[in-house]
Amino acid sequence: MTQTTNRLFDELAKLMTDAAGAAQGVRGEFESLMRGQAERILRELDVVQREEFEAVKLMARKAREENERLEKQIAALEARLDDLAAESKSRTTQRPLHR
């Protein structure tokens, strides 16, 4: 009887191993199917991929930094123009008129 019991347990263990393997295979197929469906849905929704988003974010940051640099440069040039205009105005008011 012990030999029959051992054989029964061996068969049961083999059946459980096969069932676990089959379940693992079904799980893999299910995951592949779901991944494919998710990718299809995302493509249809025209969702941006992470790499593209990061690239655009970097470009926006660089553009913002460039704008800030140009704003400072414009402000400096405007200040210089104001100085030159004031200097020119003071020269014309200081000159004696020859008639």
GIGI-V886465 format. One record per residue. N is the residue number from 1. PSI is psi in whole degrees, -180 to 180 (NA if undefined). BURIAL is # if it has 24 or more other C-alpha atoms within 12 Angstrom, else .. D_FIRST is the distance of its C-alpha to the first C-alpha in whole Angstrom. Layout:
n,psi,burial,d_first
N,PSI,BURIAL,D_FIRST
N,PSI,BURIAL,D_FIRST
This chain:
n,psi,burial,d_first
1,-36,.,0
2,-35,.,4
3,-38,.,5
4,-41,.,5
5,-44,.,6
6,-43,.,9
7,-40,.,10
8,-44,.,10
9,-38,.,12
10,-44,.,14
11,-41,.,15
12,-41,.,16
13,-42,.,18
14,-43,.,20
15,-42,.,21
16,-40,.,22
17,-45,.,24
18,-41,.,25
19,-41,.,27
20,-41,.,28
21,-42,.,30
22,-42,.,31
23,-39,.,32
24,-42,.,34
25,-42,.,36
26,-40,.,37
27,-45,.,38
28,-43,.,40
29,-42,.,42
30,-45,.,43
31,-43,.,44
32,-44,.,46
33,-46,.,47
34,-40,.,48
35,-44,.,50
36,-43,.,52
37,-43,.,53
38,-43,.,54
39,-40,.,56
40,-44,.,58
41,-44,.,59
42,-38,.,60
43,-42,.,62
44,-33,.,64
45,-7,.,65
46,46,.,67
47,139,.,65
48,139,.,66
49,156,.,64
50,-41,.,64
51,-42,.,65
52,-41,.,68
53,-46,.,69
54,-39,.,69
55,-44,.,71
56,-38,.,74
57,-42,.,73
58,-43,.,75
59,-40,.,77
60,-40,.,78
61,-43,.,78
62,-41,.,81
63,-41,.,83
64,-43,.,83
65,-40,.,84
66,-41,.,87
67,-42,.,88
68,-41,.,89
69,-43,.,90
70,-36,.,93
71,-42,.,94
72,-42,.,95
73,-42,.,97
74,-43,.,98
75,-41,.,99
76,-41,.,101
77,-40,.,103
78,-40,.,104
79,-41,.,105
80,-41,.,107
81,-42,.,109
82,-43,.,110
83,-45,.,111
84,-39,.,113
85,-43,.,114
86,-40,.,115
87,-43,.,117
88,-41,.,119
89,-40,.,120
90,-30,.,121
91,-40,.,123
92,-29,.,125
93,-21,.,126
94,-20,.,127
95,135,.,130
96,145,.,133
97,129,.,134
98,119,.,137
99,NA,.,140
